[in-house]
Amino acid sequence: MTYQQIIKGVFHRRINRFIAEVCIQDVLHQVHVKNTGRLRELLKPGANVILECSNNPKRKTPYSLIMVQKEGRWVNIDSLAPNRVAFEAIRMGKVRELSPVKTLKREITYGNSRFDLYFETDVDQGFIEVKGVTLENDGIAKFPDAPTVRGSKHIYELIKAKGDGYRCAIFFIVQMNRVKGFKPNWEMDKAFAQAVEEARKRGVEVWVYDSIVTDDSFELGKPLPYINDRSL
């Protein structure tokens, strides 16, 4: 995916989950943060950032914060982007775990959950839950960066759908490159990590990919190892 109108700035401070202050061309602006996660290792004073410009005159904040520079690379923090990138990559046959799809739909309700994607191939059909990952330490990406009861609920719904005969997958998209592997964040949310492990035991697949991120684009990269080691 490509962002059409962007501008660079320097991060100043986060006011709340949705609003931050960014210096753009020596002027301090309040901007919308397109991610409600904590992002503490990214949103630091002085960090270079990328903002998307809006043409909507009714918006209170004309800019949205979508990328942060960390250790010389761009990290995409747009929480809406992973679903879009997953959809595009699957449709184009870039996800090696999945055969060519003949049907691909977004936001499909099943049971008590709404899954991100529903697919049909010539041999199977099922559901995919997409998770965007922005937390990384020492080359290891982790999810989540804050407790997520909703995330655990979706995983148990995937387990149920798998039991009902559907093929199901959790698709972690690490929103940066130069990452060695991925693991659930046991320290932050033990319940979520346990749900992922239970899902794997029940036959739910776990796919992990990094991303190719530039200052105006975001696309799926290469597969990453899934690390089942609580000590890392």
Buried (B, 14 or more C-beta within 10 A) or exposed (E): BEBEEBBBBBBBEBEEEEBBBBBBEEEEBBBBBBBEBBBEBBBEEEBBBBBBEBEEEEEEBBBBBBBBBBEEBBBBBBBEBBBBBBBBBBEEEBBEEBEEBEEBEBEBEBEEBBBBBBBBBEEEBBBBBBBBBBBBEEEBBBBBBBBBEEBBBBBBBBBBBBEEEBBBBBBBBBBBBEBEBBBBBBEBBEEBBBBBBBBBEBEBBBBBBBBBBEEBBBBBBEEBEBBEEEEE
